Amino acid sequence: MSILSSAHFNTLEAQSIELPSWAFGNSGTRFKVFGTPGTPRDPWEKIADAAQVHKHTALAPRVALHIPWDLVDSFSDLRKHAEDHGVELGTINSNTFQDDDYKFGALTHEDAAIRRKAIDHHLACIDVMDATGSRDLKIWLAEGSNYPGQADMRGRQDRLHESLQEIYAQLGDDQRLVLEYKFFEPAFYHTDVPDWGTSYAQVSALGDKAMVCLDTGHHAPGTNIEFIVMQLLRLGKLGSFDFNSRFYADDDLIVGAADPFQLFRILFEVVRGGGLNNPDVAFMLDQCHNIEDKIPGQIRSVLNVQEMTARALLVDREALTAAQKSGDVLAANAIFMDAFYTDVRSALAEWREGRGLPADPMKAYAESGYQQKIAADRVGGVQAGWGA
């Protein structure tokens, strides 16, 4: 008998994780970007690669785009291309951090002309959403200051609100604005949206179609991320969730690589708070594969999330509640840890096979020949990357 019940499997079957188009392009550090054979040369090839992840796992039915990295002449054609490959286009991510005009800010800039340029970029992203059928516009701002006295922090918050208000007003009835936060980098003294509280304050002032995006790599060391997950779910403002892993800062490594237990704790709160398979909460990877192959890196990532979700579902909630109410600290912790230490890999492999999926998606992809094919076929042109 499987350690996972049919109800658990039904829940897992409904799970979906959006993939970032940029995970399939070349990326790197401040020191070096390493090219890899077969890297996509355009958004069309990125989507074809992302479809391989879904093909082998049935976990990744949508692909997020980044503008202008993923600009094409026809987004309706790109949407059809995605559908032909068995996936859909998802979140549209704006970019106001690679233009000289934005050196001292974009939506927060002192200069109204530069703010106008940044606002217009987001309005163009909404046009892309209209063509792709995307629901969410995700905004991350690399804005702030490096030195005390450099910037009027309150004035920048006021300008940010005004800019977001104009963007928000142009959203369609079924579209949302999702504001991401990050506690530092590239600004080091102060960041304009450094934490969930600032994001929450800004989006709450906009309306019901504005939500917070939580990225697991965007917090100070020691932050209890699962507490933030709980609070945003409790407040009905967790709009999207970006998975990755970090050892030191915003490392964007494979989710669960540094701290699988943290991933388990987060997913327990997702389950506890009604966020799992909730259409109002979009789960996405936000990772870069600098030294490992990109498609297997994404396959490994979605499988890590699936495994820790299965473990989180195994927590005996009734026994845990009883232990918590009785003040039995050790019993409550033991119930929690028993679920975390349960090895669900064999049960998941058998279940996959029963659904017509490979029991071992990593092995199946390696044996498919796809990696060798794209390495041979994608010769010439410019490989897609951060600035593509």
Backbone hydrogen bonds, N-H to C=O, Kabsch-Sander energy under -0.5 kcal/mol:
donor,donor_aa,acceptor,acceptor_aa,energy
9,F,5,S,-2.3
10,N,6,S,-2.3
11,T,7,A,-1.9
12,L,8,H,-2.5
13,E,9,F,-2.5
14,A,10,N,-1.0
14,A,11,T,-0.5
15,Q,12,L,-1.1
17,I,59,L,-3.1
18,E,283,F,-3.5
19,L,62,R,-2.5
21,S,64,A,-2.1
23,A,20,P,-1.5
24,F,21,S,-1.6
25,G,22,W,-0.7
26,N,384,A,-3.2
29,T,32,K,-1.9
34,F,27,S,-0.7
34,F,32,K,-0.5
35,G,33,V,-0.5
39,T,36,T,-1.6
46,K,42,D,-1.8
47,I,43,P,-2.2
48,A,44,W,-1.7
49,D,45,E,-2.1
50,A,46,K,-2.6
51,A,47,I,-2.2
52,Q,48,A,-0.7
52,Q,49,D,-0.9
53,V,49,D,-0.9
53,V,50,A,-0.7
54,H,50,A,-1.4
55,K,51,A,-2.4
56,H,52,Q,-1.7
57,T,53,V,-1.3
58,A,54,H,-3.0
63,V,88,E,-2.2
64,A,19,L,-3.4
65,L,91,T,-2.5
67,I,93,N,-2.9
70,D,66,H,-3.1
71,L,68,P,-1.8
78,L,74,S,-1.7
79,R,75,F,-2.3
80,K,76,S,-1.9
81,H,77,D,-2.4
82,A,78,L,-2.3
83,E,79,R,-2.3
84,D,80,K,-2.4
85,H,81,H,-1.0
85,H,82,A,-0.7
86,G,83,E,-1.6
87,V,82,A,-2.5
88,E,61,P,-2.6
90,G,63,V,-3.2
92,I,136,D,-2.6
93,N,65,L,-2.7
93,N,91,T,-0.6
94,S,138,K,-2.1
102,Y,99,D,-1.9
103,K,100,D,-1.5
105,G,102,Y,-1.4
109,H,106,A,-0.8
112,A,110,E,-0.5
115,R,111,D,-2.1
116,R,112,A,-2.4
117,K,113,A,-1.8
118,A,114,I,-2.2
119,I,115,R,-2.7
120,D,116,R,-2.7
121,H,117,K,-1.8
122,H,118,A,-1.5
123,L,119,I,-2.1
124,A,120,D,-2.2
125,C,121,H,-1.7
126,I,122,H,-1.6
127,D,123,L,-1.6
128,V,124,A,-1.8
129,M,125,C,-2.2
130,D,126,I,-2.1
131,A,127,D,-1.5
132,T,128,V,-2.2
133,G,129,M,-1.9
134,S,129,M,-1.1
137,L,176,R,-2.5
138,K,92,I,-2.5
138,K,136,D,-0.6
139,I,178,V,-2.9
140,W,138,K,-0.5
142,A,140,W,-0.5
143,E,141,L,-1.3
145,S,190,H,-2.5
150,Q,147,Y,-2.1
153,M,151,A,-1.1
156,R,152,D,-2.1
157,Q,153,M,-1.6
158,D,154,R,-2.1
159,R,155,G,-2.4
160,L,156,R,-2.3
161,H,157,Q,-2.2
162,E,158,D,-2.1
163,S,159,R,-2.5
164,L,160,L,-2.9
165,Q,161,H,-2.4
166,E,162,E,-1.6
167,I,163,S,-1.9
168,Y,164,L,-3.1
169,A,165,Q,-1.8
170,Q,166,E,-0.5
170,Q,167,I,-1.4
171,L,168,Y,-1.6
175,Q,172,G,-1.6
176,R,135,R,-2.7
177,L,209,K,-2.5
178,V,137,L,-3.0
179,L,211,M,-2.7
180,E,139,I,-2.8
180,E,178,V,-0.6
181,Y,213,C,-0.9
182,K,193,V,-2.2
183,F,218,H,-1.3
185,E,187,A,-2.4
189,Y,145,S,-2.0
190,H,145,S,-2.1
192,D,143,E,-2.6
199,S,195,D,-2.1
200,Y,196,W,-2.9
201,A,197,G,-2.5
202,Q,198,T,-2.3
203,V,199,S,-2.8
204,S,200,Y,-2.4
205,A,201,A,-1.2
206,L,202,Q,-0.5
206,L,203,V,-0.9
207,G,203,V,-1.9
210,A,207,G,-1.5
211,M,177,L,-2.8
212,V,237,K,-2.9
213,C,179,L,-2.3
214,L,240,S,-2.2
215,D,213,C,-0.5
216,T,242,D,-2.3
218,H,215,D,-1.9
223,T,220,A,-1.9
225,I,223,T,-1.5
227,F,224,N,-0.6
228,I,224,N,-1.1
229,V,225,I,-2.4
230,M,226,E,-2.5
231,Q,227,F,-2.5
232,L,228,I,-2.7
233,L,229,V,-2.3
234,R,230,M,-2.6
235,L,231,Q,-2.0
236,G,232,L,-0.6
236,G,233,L,-0.8
237,K,232,L,-2.7
238,L,232,L,-0.8
239,G,212,V,-2.1
239,G,237,K,-1.2
240,S,212,V,-1.5
241,F,282,A,-2.8
242,D,214,L,-3.2
243,F,241,F,-0.6
243,F,284,M,-3.4
245,S,253,L,-1.3
251,D,249,A,-1.8
253,L,245,S,-2.4
257,A,254,I,-2.2
262,Q,259,D,-0.6
263,L,259,D,-1.6
264,F,260,P,-2.3
265,R,261,F,-2.6
266,I,262,Q,-2.7
267,L,263,L,-2.5
268,F,264,F,-2.2
269,E,265,R,-1.7
270,V,266,I,-1.9
271,V,267,L,-2.6
272,R,268,F,-3.2
273,G,269,E,-2.5
274,G,271,V,-1.4
275,G,270,V,-3.0
276,L,270,V,-0.9
278,N,275,G,-1.4
281,V,278,N,-2.3
282,A,239,G,-2.4
282,A,280,D,-0.5
283,F,281,V,-0.6
284,M,241,F,-2.9
285,L,18,E,-2.4
286,D,243,F,-2.6
288,C,252,D,-2.0
290,N,288,C,-0.8
297,G,293,D,-1.4
298,Q,294,K,-2.0
299,I,295,I,-2.3
300,R,296,P,-2.9
301,S,297,G,-1.5
302,V,298,Q,-2.3
303,L,299,I,-2.0
304,N,300,R,-2.0
305,V,301,S,-1.9
306,Q,302,V,-2.3
307,E,303,L,-2.7
308,M,304,N,-2.2
309,T,305,V,-2.0
310,A,306,Q,-2.3
311,R,307,E,-2.1
312,A,308,M,-2.2
313,L,309,T,-2.1
314,L,310,A,-0.8
314,L,311,R,-0.8
315,V,312,A,-1.1
317,R,315,V,-1.6
320,L,316,D,-2.7
321,T,317,R,-2.6
322,A,318,E,-2.0
323,A,319,A,-2.4
324,Q,320,L,-2.6
325,K,321,T,-2.6
326,S,322,A,-1.8
327,G,323,A,-0.6
327,G,324,Q,-0.8
328,D,323,A,-2.3
329,V,327,G,-1.5
332,A,328,D,-2.2
333,N,329,V,-2.3
334,A,330,L,-2.3
335,I,331,A,-2.2
336,F,332,A,-1.8
337,M,333,N,-2.8
338,D,334,A,-2.5
339,A,335,I,-1.3
340,F,336,F,-1.7
341,Y,337,M,-2.5
342,T,339,A,-1.0
344,V,342,T,-0.8
348,L,344,V,-2.4
349,A,345,R,-2.3
350,E,346,S,-2.4
351,W,347,A,-2.1
352,R,348,L,-2.6
353,E,349,A,-2.1
354,G,350,E,-1.8
355,R,351,W,-0.9
355,R,352,R,-1.3
356,G,353,E,-1.5
357,L,352,R,-2.5
364,A,360,D,-2.5
365,Y,361,P,-2.5
366,A,362,M,-2.1
367,E,363,K,-1.9
368,S,364,A,-0.6
368,S,365,Y,-1.2
369,G,365,Y,-0.6
373,K,369,G,-2.1
374,I,370,Y,-2.6
375,A,371,Q,-1.7
376,A,372,Q,-1.6
377,D,373,K,-2.6
378,R,374,I,-2.4
379,V,377,D,-1.8
384,A,40,P,-3.7
386,W,26,N,-0.7
388,A,385,G,-1.1
